[in-house]
Amino acid sequence: MGSEIGVTGLAVMGQNLARNIARRGFPVAVHNRSESRTKHLIEQHGDEGDFTPATTIEEFVAALDRPRRIVVMVKAGKPVDAVIGELVPLLDKGDIIIDGGNSYFEDTRRRGAELAEHGLHFLGTGVSGGEEGALLGPSIMPGGPKDAYEPVEAILTTIAAQVDGTPCCAHIGPDGAGHYVKMAHNGIEYADMQLIAEAYDLLTSAAGLSAPEIAQTFEQWNEGDLESFLIEITSKVLGHTDAATGKPLVDVILDQAEQKGTGRWTAQSALELGVPVTAITEAVYARALSSRKDQRVRASKILPGPAAGTAPEGFVDAVRDALYASKVVAYAQGFEQMRAASEEYDWNVDPGTLATIWRGGCIIRARFLDRIKEAYERSPELPNLLLDDYFSDAVANAQGAWRKVVRTAVDLGVPTPAFSASLAYYDGFRRERGPASLIQGLRDYFGAHTYRRVDRDGAFHTLWSEDGSEVSAD
């Protein structure tokens, strides 16, 4: 008997995933390009389950039962292609390669097609939860052929997080569906973190609270509708004291946010699909602006802002409500994008399933994912979460506070790109008629792009440079 599954790539995520598999009673072969990592895993954790260490890729493949099931946990991009290139000559038809990294979904689609030509199966699989989730139970999003998922279903559903007896793992769809929804998950995560950062900034710059005071505020918020993993750890980060200086750690961390690309990919894909994910896009731009530290320091000495002021009464509670409403918008945009991608690529992704498997293990797990799950149970074809009664009422009830927060931020010169974009989206979405008629008129004037009318069917063009009469473009 060989190992039921193998993991190659034993950095923190790969190592913890292998340990999770072994702890759940599945014999697992482990391999890393650098033999020292394999050795370290066995020395430190070899007693946690049935591990078979391999020093070469050939030895690794030989240790696996057929059909061979191999999880690749290496950096996205060329490293994934390199590992696949090493594996293909050693595999037989029907063997399964599982890419558990944050690969770009178009790369996943390409790899799946290429491996199918060799008779091999490929599962592009999103894994969310960080290193702790990988060890204790992540949210897992496998995408690819359904018959490739079935041989690994028992393993993946067992090692995934469990909520109310339901594993946070399900077959998402064919092709690149798994990595696409993981990408969109990360895009929502970008927006979520940016909104939390803006709330922190408002409570600091406008309300004058200290980091420990804001930590207590977030701890209280985590007991209500805002309950989530990110709100929980926000209170812990803000409450942590730097040992070297005695100051709050957040005050000595350089204010430059880094990114690995998934948020940018989400925004780029949304543009191609024509889906307005404004909260996610503004979160990406905010990270880009934060990276211009030298320019911002210079600008702070040149560019004037408004006179100093104070936040109005009840501002802390208003920030809480604005944060909740903005988060609803961010999730609504992200779910709309995934629905649009599913239609574009014929994936048949079920948004209710996504809400279900994101309730545990993943970074954006939150109480209101249950509400999202319920919304899609009520209306499986719901085009936008804001059209669900629960969410429409929640956002409508918060809009007074939401507007107060954005207005105060503008008056005091505190940037709130994600709060403001979310509110602008809400106001644009709820309007029966907007100003796009003028845009279309301008396009027709300079480019003869035509326009449609509200009172009759067809496309029309005005002869702007002639007598101004209207002609049918059909």
For each residue, the residues with C-beta under 8 A, 3 or more apart:
1: 27 65
2: 27 29 52 62 63 64 65
3: 6 27 28 29 50 52 63 64 65
4: 26 27 28 64 65 69 155
5: 21 26 27 28 29 64 69 70 71 152 155
6: 3 28 29 30 31 54 60 61 63 64 68 69 70 71
7: 10 14 17 18 21 28 29 30 31 70 71 73
8: 14 30 31 32 57 60 70 71 72 73 74 83
9: 14 32 33 72 73 74 83
10: 7 14 15 18 30 31 32 37 38 41 73
11: 14 15 37 73 74
12: 15 16 131 134
13: 16 17 73 100 101 127 130 131 134
14: 7 8 9 10 11 17 18 32 71 73 74 100
15: 10 11 12 18 19 37 41 45
16: 12 13 19 20 131 132 134 135
17: 7 13 14 20 21 71 73 100 127 134 135 138 159
18: 7 10 14 15 21 22 28 30 41 51
19: 15 16 22 23 41 45 48 49 135
20: 16 17 23 24 134 135 136 137 159
21: 5 7 17 18 24 26 28 49 155 159
22: 18 19 25 26 27 28 45 48 49 50 51
23: 19 20 48 49
24: 20 21 49 155 158 159
25: 22 49 50
26: 4 5 21 22 49 50 155 158 159
27: 1 2 3 4 5 22 49 50 51 52
28: 3 4 5 6 7 18 21 22 49 50 51 52
29: 2 3 5 6 7 51 52 53 54 60 63 64
30: 6 7 8 10 18 38 41 42 51 52 53 54 60
31: 6 7 8 10 38 53 54 55 56 57 59 60
32: 8 9 10 14 35 37 38
33: 9
34: 37 38
35: 32 38 39 55
36: 39 40
37: 10 11 15 32 34 40 41
38: 10 30 31 32 34 35 41 42 53 54 55
39: 35 36 42 43 53
40: 36 37 43 44
41: 10 15 18 19 30 37 38 44 45 46 51 53
42: 30 38 39 45 46 51 53
43: 39 40 46
44: 40 41
45: 15 19 22 41 42 48 51
46: 41 42 43 51
47:
48: 19 22 23 45 51
49: 19 21 22 23 24 25 26 27 28
50: 3 22 25 26 27 28
51: 18 22 27 28 29 30 41 42 45 46 48
52: 2 3 27 28 29 30 63
53: 29 30 31 38 39 41 42
54: 6 29 30 31 38 57 59 60 62 63
55: 31 35 38 59
56: 31 59 60
57: 8 31 54 60 61 86 87 90
58: 61 62 90
59: 31 54 55 56 62 63
60: 6 8 29 30 31 54 56 57 63 64
61: 6 57 58 64 68 70 87 90 91
62: 2 54 58 59
63: 2 3 6 29 52 54 59 60
64: 2 3 4 5 6 29 60 61 68 69 70
65: 1 2 3 4 68
66: 92 94 95
67: 92 94 95 96 121 151
68: 6 61 64 65 91 92 95 96
69: 4 5 6 64 95 96 98 151 152 155
70: 5 6 7 8 61 64 87 95 96 97 98
71: 5 6 7 8 14 17 98 100 125
72: 8 9 80 83 84 97 98 99 100 101
73: 7 8 9 10 11 13 14 17 100 101
74: 8 9 11 14 79 80 83 101
75: 79 80 101
76: 79 80 101 102 103 104 107 261
77: 80 81 103 104 107
78: 81 82
79: 74 75 76 82 83
80: 72 74 75 76 77 83 84 99 101 103 107 111
81: 77 78 84 85 111
82: 78 79 85 86
83: 8 9 72 74 79 80 86 87
84: 72 80 81 87 88 97 111 115
85: 81 82 88
86: 57 82 83 89 90
87: 57 61 70 83 84 90 91 97
88: 84 85 91 115 118 120
89: 86
90: 57 58 61 86 87
91: 61 68 87 88 95 97 118 120
92: 66 67 68 95 119
93: 118 119 120
94: 66 67 119 120 121
95: 66 67 68 69 70 91 92 120 121
96: 67 68 69 70 120 121 122 123 148 151 152
97: 70 72 84 87 91 115 120 121 122 123
98: 69 70 71 72 122 123 125 142 152
99: 72 80 103 108 111 122 123 124 125 179
100: 13 14 17 71 72 73 125 127
101: 13 72 73 74 75 76 80 127
102: 76 126 179 182 183 186 260 261 262
103: 76 77 80 99 107 108 124 179
104: 76 77 107 108 179 183 261 265
105: 108 109 124 176 177 179 180 183 265 269
106: 109 110 176
107: 76 77 80 103 104 110 111
108: 99 103 104 105 111 112 122 124 143 175 176 178 179
109: 105 106 112 113 175 176
110: 106 107 113 114
111: 80 81 84 99 107 108 114 115 122 124
112: 108 109 115 116 122 124 144 145 175 176
113: 109 110 116 117
114: 110 111 117 118
115: 84 88 97 111 112 118 120 121 122
116: 112 113 119 120 121 122
117: 113 114
118: 88 91 93 114 115
119: 92 93 94 116
120: 88 91 93 94 95 96 97 115 116
121: 67 94 95 96 97 115 116 144 145 147 148
122: 96 97 98 99 108 111 112 115 116 144 148
123: 96 97 98 99 142 143 144 145 148 149 152 178
124: 99 103 105 108 111 112 142 143 144 176 177 178 179
125: 71 98 99 100 140 141 142 143 144 156 178 179
126: 102 139 140 141 142 143 172 178 179 181 182 183 185
127: 13 17 100 101 133 134 138 139 140 141 182
128: 133 138 139 140 141 182 185 186 358 361 362 363 364
129: 132 133 134 136 137 138 139 161 361 362 363
130: 13 133 134 363
131: 12 13 16 134 135
132: 16 129 135 136
133: 127 128 129 130 136 137 138 139 161 361 362 363
134: 12 13 16 17 20 127 129 130 131 138
135: 16 17 19 20 131 132
136: 20 129 132 133 161
137: 20 129 133 159 160 161 162 168 360 361
138: 17 127 128 129 133 134 159 160 161 168 361 362
139: 126 127 128 129 133 160 161 168 169 357 358 360 361 362 365
140: 125 126 127 128 156 159 160 168 169 357 361
141: 125 126 127 128 169 170 172 178 179 181 182 185 354 357
142: 98 123 124 125 126 149 152 156 169 170 171 172 178
143: 108 123 124 125 126 171 172 173 174 175 176 177 178 179 180 181 347
144: 112 121 122 123 124 125 148 149 174 175 178
145: 112 121 123 148 149 174
146: 149 150 171 174
147: 121 150
148: 96 121 122 123 144 145 151 152
149: 123 142 144 145 146 152 153 171
150: 146 147 153
151: 67 69 96 148
152: 5 69 96 98 123 142 148 149 155 156
153: 149 150 156 157 171
154: 157 158
155: 4 5 21 24 26 69 152 158 159
156: 125 140 142 152 153 159 160 169
157: 153 154 160 167 169
158: 24 26 154 155 167
159: 17 20 21 24 26 137 138 140 155 156
160: 137 138 139 140 156 157 167 168 169 357 361
161: 129 133 136 137 138 139 167 168 360 361 362
162: 137 165 166 167 168 360
163: 166 168 356 359 360
164:
165: 162
166: 162 163 356
167: 157 158 160 161 162 170 357
168: 137 138 139 140 160 161 162 163 356 357 358 359 360 361 362
169: 139 140 141 142 156 157 160 357
170: 141 142 167 353 356 357
171: 142 143 146 149 153
172: 126 141 142 143 177 178 181 347 349 353 354
173: 143 177 178 342 347 348 349
174: 143 144 145 146 177 347
175: 108 109 112 143 144 345 347
176: 105 106 108 109 112 124 143 179 180 345
177: 105 124 143 172 173 174 180 181 342 345 347 349
178: 108 123 124 125 126 141 142 143 144 172 173 181 182
179: 99 102 103 104 105 108 124 125 126 141 143 176 182 183
180: 105 143 176 177 183 184 269 338 341 345 347
181: 126 141 143 172 177 178 184 185 338 349 354
182: 102 126 127 128 141 178 179 185 186 262
183: 102 104 105 126 179 180 186 187 262 265 266 269
184: 180 181 187 188 266 334 337 338 341
185: 126 128 141 181 182 188 189 334 358 362 363 364
186: 102 128 182 183 189 190 262 263 266
187: 183 184 190 191 262 263 265 266 267 270 277 280 334 337
188: 184 185 191 192 280 330 331 334 364
189: 185 186 192 193 230 263 363 364
190: 186 187 193 194 259 262 263 266 280 283 284 287
191: 187 188 194 195 279 280 282 283 327 330 333 334 418
192: 188 189 195 196 228 230 327 330 364
193: 189 190 196 197 230 283
194: 190 191 197 198 279 282 283 286 287 417 418
195: 191 192 198 199 279 283 323 326 327 330 418 419 422
196: 192 193 199 200 230 231 234 323
197: 193 194 200 201 286
198: 194 195 201 202 415 416 417 418 419
199: 195 196 202 203 319 320 322 323
200: 196 197 203 204 214 234 238 250
201: 197 198 204 205 414 415 416
202: 198 199 205 206 207 311 315 319 405 408 409 414 416
203: 199 200 206 207 209 213 214 217 316 319
204: 200 201 207 208 209 210 211 214
205: 201 202 412 414
206: 202 203 310 311 315 408 409 412 414
207: 202 203 204 311 315 316 319
208: 204 310 311
209: 203 204 213 214 217 316
210: 204 213 214 248
211: 204 214 215 238 239 248 250 251
212: 215 216 238 239 248
213: 203 209 210 216 217
214: 200 203 204 209 210 211 217 218 238
215: 211 212 218 219 234 235 236 237 238 239
216: 212 213 219 220 235 239
217: 203 209 213 214 220 221 316
218: 214 215 221 222 231 234 235 238
219: 215 216 222 223 235 239
220: 216 217 223 224
221: 217 218 224 226 231 320 323
222: 218 219 226 227 228 231 232 235
223: 219 220 227
224: 220 221 227 320
225: 324 367 368 394
226: 221 222 231 320 323 324 327 366 367
227: 222 223 224 231 232 366 367
228: 192 222 231 232 364 365 366 367 368
229: 232 233 362 363 364 365 366
230: 189 192 193 196 233 234 363 364 366
231: 196 218 221 222 226 227 228 234 235 366
232: 222 227 228 229 235 236
233: 229 230 236 237
234: 196 200 215 218 230 231 237 238
235: 215 216 218 219 222 231 232 238 239
236: 215 232 233 239 240
237: 215 233 234 240 249 250
238: 200 211 212 214 215 218 234 235 248 250
239: 211 212 215 216 219 235 236 248
240: 236 237 248 249 250
241: 246 247 248 249
242: 245 246 247 248 249 251 252
243: 246
244: 252
245: 242 252
246: 241 242 243
247: 241 242 251 252
248: 210 211 212 238 239 240 241 242 251 252
249: 237 240 241 242 252 253
250: 200 211 237 238 240 253
251: 211 242 247 248
252: 242 244 245 247 248 249
253: 249 250
254: 293
255: 290 293
256: 290 291 293
257: 286 287 290 291
258: 287 291
259: 190 262 263 264 284 287
260: 102
261: 76 102 104 264 265
262: 102 182 183 186 187 190 259 265 266
263: 186 187 189 190 259 266 267 280 283 284 287
264: 259 261 267 268 284
265: 104 105 183 187 261 262 268 269
266: 183 184 186 187 190 262 263 269 270 277 280 284 334 337
267: 187 263 264 270 271 277 280 281 284
268: 264 265 271 272
269: 105 180 183 265 266 272 273 337 341
270: 187 266 267 273 274 275 276 277 280 281 337
271: 267 268 274
272: 268 269
273: 269 270 337 340 341 344
274: 270 271 340
275: 270 333 336 337 340
276: 270 333 425
277: 187 266 267 270 280 281 333 334 336 337
278: 281 282 333 421 422 424 425
279: 191 194 195 282 283 326 329 330 333 418 421 422 425
280: 187 188 190 191 263 266 267 270 277 283 284 330 333 334
281: 267 270 277 278 284 285 421
282: 191 194 278 279 285 286 417 418 420 421
283: 190 191 193 194 195 263 279 280 286 287 417 418
284: 190 259 263 264 266 267 280 281 287 288
285: 281 282 288 289 417
286: 194 197 257 282 283 289 290 415 417 418
287: 190 194 257 258 259 263 283 284 290 291
288: 284 285 291 292
289: 285 286 292 296
290: 255 256 257 286 287 293
291: 256 257 258 287 288
292: 288 289 295 296
293: 254 255 256 290 296 297
294: 297 298
295: 292 298 299
296: 289 292 293 299 300
297: 293 294 300 301
298: 294 295 301 302
299: 295 296 302 303
300: 296 297 303
301: 297 298
302: 298 299
303: 299 300
304:
305: 413
306: 309 411 412 413
307:
308: 412
309: 306 411 412
310: 206 208
311: 202 206 207 208 315 408 412
312: 315 318 404 408
313:
314: 317 318
315: 202 206 207 311 312 318 319 404 405 408
316: 203 207 209 217 319 320
317: 314 320 321 401
318: 312 314 315 321 322 401 402 404 405
319: 199 202 203 207 315 316 322 323 401 405
320: 199 221 224 226 316 317 323 324 401
321: 317 318 324 325 397 398 401 402
322: 199 318 319 325 326 398 401 402 404 405 406 419
323: 195 196 199 221 226 319 320 326 327 419
324: 225 226 320 321 327 328 394 398
325: 321 322 328 329 394 395 398 399 401 402 422 423 426
326: 195 279 322 323 329 330 402 418 419 422 423
327: 191 192 195 226 323 324 330 331 366 368
328: 324 325 331 332 368 385 386 391 394 395
329: 279 325 326 332 333 386 395 422 423 425 426
330: 188 191 192 195 279 280 326 327 333 334 418 422
331: 188 327 328 334 335 368 372 385
332: 328 329 335 336 384 385 386 391
333: 191 275 276 277 278 279 280 329 330 336 337 425
334: 184 185 187 188 191 266 277 280 330 331 337 338
335: 331 332 338 339 351 354 372 384 385
336: 275 277 332 333 339 340 383 384 385
337: 184 187 266 269 270 273 275 277 333 334 340 341
338: 180 181 184 334 335 341 342 349 351 354
339: 335 336 342 343 349 351 383
340: 273 274 275 336 337 343 344
341: 180 184 269 273 337 338 344 345 347 349
342: 173 177 338 339 345 346 347 348 349
343: 339 340 346
344: 273 340 341
345: 175 176 177 180 341 342
346: 342 343
347: 143 172 173 174 175 177 180 341 342
348: 173 342
349: 172 173 177 181 338 339 341 342 353 354
350: 353 354 376 380
351: 335 338 339 354 355 372 376 382
352: 355 356 372 373 376 377 380
353: 170 172 349 350 356 357
354: 141 172 181 335 338 349 350 351 357 358
355: 351 352 358 359 369 370 372 373 376
356: 163 166 168 170 352 353 359 369 373
357: 139 140 141 160 167 168 169 170 353 354 362
358: 128 139 168 185 354 355 362 364 365 369
359: 163 168 355 356 365 369 370 373
360: 137 139 161 162 163 168 365
361: 128 129 133 137 138 139 140 160 161 168 365
362: 128 129 133 138 139 161 168 185 229 357 358 365
363: 128 129 130 133 185 189 229 230
364: 128 185 188 189 192 228 229 230 358 369
365: 139 228 229 358 359 360 361 362 369
366: 226 227 228 229 230 231 327 369
367: 225 226 227 228 370 371
368: 225 228 327 328 331 371 372
369: 355 356 358 359 364 365 366 372 373
370: 355 359 367 373 374
371: 367 368 374 375 390 391
372: 331 335 351 352 355 368 369 375 376 385
373: 352 355 356 359 369 370 376 377
374: 370 371 377 378 390
375: 371 372 378 379 382 385 388 390 391
376: 350 351 352 355 372 373 379 380 382
377: 352 373 374 380
378: 374 375 382 388
379: 375 376 382 388
380: 350 352 376 377
381:
382: 351 375 376 378 379 385 387 388
383: 336 339 387
384: 332 335 336 387 429
385: 328 331 332 335 336 372 375 382 388 391
386: 328 329 332 391 392 395 426 429
387: 382 383 384 391 392
388: 375 378 379 382 385 391 392
389: 392 393
390: 371 374 375 393 394
391: 328 332 371 375 385 386 387 388 394 395
392: 386 387 388 389 395 396
393: 389 390 396 397
394: 225 324 325 328 390 391 397 398
395: 325 328 329 386 391 392 398 399 402 426
396: 392 393 399
397: 321 393 394
398: 321 322 324 325 394 395 401 402
399: 325 395 396 402 403 423 426
400: 403 404
401: 317 318 319 320 321 322 325 398 404 405
402: 318 321 322 325 326 395 398 399 405 406 419 423 426
403: 399 400 406 407 423
404: 312 315 318 322 400 401 407 408
405: 202 315 318 319 322 401 402 408 409 416 419
406: 322 402 403 409 410 416 419 420 423
407: 403 404 410 411
408: 202 206 311 312 315 404 405 411 412 414
409: 202 206 405 406 412 413 414 415 416 419 420
410: 406 407 413
411: 306 309 407 408
412: 205 206 306 308 309 311 408 409
413: 305 306 409 410
414: 201 202 205 206 408 409
415: 198 201 286 409
416: 198 201 202 405 406 409 419 420
417: 194 198 282 283 285 286 420 421
418: 191 194 195 198 279 282 283 286 326 330 421 422
419: 195 198 322 323 326 402 405 406 409 416 422 423
420: 282 406 409 416 417 423 424
421: 278 279 281 282 417 418 424 425
422: 195 278 279 325 326 329 330 418 419 425 426
423: 325 326 329 399 402 403 406 419 420 426 427
424: 278 420 421 427 428
425: 276 278 279 329 333 421 422 428 429
426: 325 329 386 395 399 402 422 423 429 430
427: 423 424 430 431
428: 424 425 431 434
429: 384 386 425 426
430: 426 427
431: 427 428 434
432:
433: 437
434: 428 431 437
435: 438 439
436: 439 440
437: 433 434 440 441 451
438: 435 441 442
439: 435 436 442 443
440: 436 437 443 444 449 451 452
441: 437 438 444 445 451
442: 438 439 445 446
443: 439 440 446 447 449 451
444: 440 441 447 448 449 450 451 461 462 464
445: 441 442 462 464
446: 442 443
447: 443 444
448: 444 461
449: 440 443 444
450: 444 459 460 461 473
451: 437 440 441 443 444 459 460 461
452: 440 457 458 459 460
453: 456 458 460
454:
455:
456: 453
457: 452
458: 452 453 472 473 474
459: 450 451 452 472 473 474
460: 450 451 452 453 470 471 472 473
461: 444 448 450 451 470 471 473
462: 444 445 468 469 470 471
463: 466 467 468 469 470 471
464: 444 445 468
465:
466: 463 469
467: 463
468: 462 463 464
469: 462 463 466
470: 460 461 462 463
471: 460 461 462 463
472: 458 459 460
473: 450 458 459 460 461
474: 458 459
